[in-house]
């Protein structure tokens, strides 16, 4: 209970950084009434396993959007994947969640299959803007005490782990105004 109370206070103090950062990719309806923040890592098995369920959930719930917070904490390949995802906007999000990308060659091939210019995406991914955004999200996660992925935030509640039933309950509570 104390941990939940502390998290709620931290979320309130960081509300704008969580819910209003225009640099974050948004999945689903960007104008949705209900916003969920997801801290994720493309190397997180739980994040990857939850992705198809979340994609289906968004398709069935047009009043919900997921704000993606790139939180590369799993291994040394996590940060480059986060940078490529930001460099290509949300075009590569679902592809990175379904395919294993462990090298520059694999990333170049993936970008080409998606119809993206690998050179342009690589330049964007290497930009100071993308680096600064990832650094900012890493600090935000640390400030909130987020220790793993996925972590979802809806309202002032944090749900750690791929507890999708809890997420659905939180969305239902948000709809009812509770």
N, C-alpha and C positions, 0 to 999 in steps of 0.2 A: 504494500500500500504506500509506503514511504517512497519507494522507487518510482511508482506511477505518478505520485504527487510531484516529485522533483522533475520528472520528464515533462509533465503537463506545464509546469512553470517555465522550463527551458524552451519548450515548443512555443509558448506564448511570446517569450522574449525574442525568439528567432523567426517569428511568423513570416515576415516579409522575405527573408532569405529562403525560407522553405517553400512558400507558395507563390511568390511573385517575381522570381528571378527569370527574366526573359531569355537567358542563355540556356535554360534547361529544356531538353526535349519534352514534349507532351504527347502522350499516347491517348488515343480516343478523341473525344470531342473537346477541343481546346476551350470552348465556351461552356463546358459542363458546369452545372451548379455544384456538384460534389467533386472535390479534388483530393486525391490520394498522392502522397509523396512516397516514392520507393527508392531507397538507397540500395544499389545493386552493384554486383561485380560480374562481368561476363564469364569469369572462371568459377563462379559459385554454382555448384550442382543444384542446390535448392532453388536458386533464382531461375536457372535454366528449366528445371522441372515445373516450376510455377508458371512460366511464361505462356504456354498454350492455354492454360486455364484462365489466366488473366486476359489474354487476347480475346477469348470467347466471352468472358465476363463483360469486357468493354463493348463487344458487339451487341450484347443483349441489354446493356445499360447505357444508353446514350447520354444520360445525365451524369455520368462519371468519367473523369479523366485521371490519368496517372502521370504525375510529374516525375521524370526520371532524374535521379541524382546519381551520377557516376561516382562510385565509391570503391576505387580499386585497391582492395586490401588483401586479396588472396595470395597473389604471387607476383614476380617481376613482370610477367606478361600482362597483368591486369591493367596497368596504367596505359600502355600503348593501345590496348583494345578500347579503353575508355576514350582516349584521344581520337582514335579513328571514328568511333561512334559519334562523338561531338563534331568532328571534322566533316562528317557526311550527313549531319543533322540526324533525323530519325530513320533515314533510309536503310541503315545497316543494323538497327537495333534487333529486329527479329532474326535476321541472318546470323548475327553474332551469338544469339541465344540458342540457335539450333545447330550451328556448325562449330567444329573445333578449329581455331585459328591460332597456330603457334609460331608462325614465321612471317617475315615480310612477303615471301613468295605466295604463301597461302592467302594473306590479306590482299595482295595485288590481284590474285585470281578471283577472290570473292567480290571485290569492288568492280572488276570488269564484268563478272556475271550479272551484277546488279545494274549494269549500264552506267556506272559512275566512272569518272576520269580518275584513275589511281594517283596520277601525279598531283592533280588539284586537291584531292582529298588528303593525300600525304602532306602537302604544304599547309592545308588548313589544320590538320591534326598536330603539326609541329609548331603552330603559331603561338605567340606569347599569350594571346587571348584564351586559347583552349587550355594551355598550361595553367594560367591564372584561375580559370574557372574550376579546374580539377582541384587545384590547391585550396580554393575557397570552399568547395564541397567537402574536402577532407577535413578542413578546420571546423566546418559546421557540424559534421558527424562527430568529431572529437568533442566539440562543445556540448553536444547533446548526449554524449556518452554512448554512442552507437558503437558496438563492438563486433558486429557481424552483419552479414547480408543473407537474405533480404531483410530489411527493416522497413515497415510501412508506417506512415503517419497519416492519420485522418482526424481532423479536428485537433484536439490536444492529446490524442491517444497514440501511443506507439505500440506496434505489434511486431515483435521480433520473431523472425522465422517465417516459413511459408505456411502460416496458419490461415489458410484461405477461408475457412469457415468463420473465424473471428473477423476477418476482413469484411466478409459479406454481412455479418451482424452489425459491424460498425457503419457500413454504408446504409443499412436499413435504419439504424438509429439516426444517422445524419438526415435521411429523408424525412423522418418523423419529427425532426427538430429536437431530439433528446440528447 
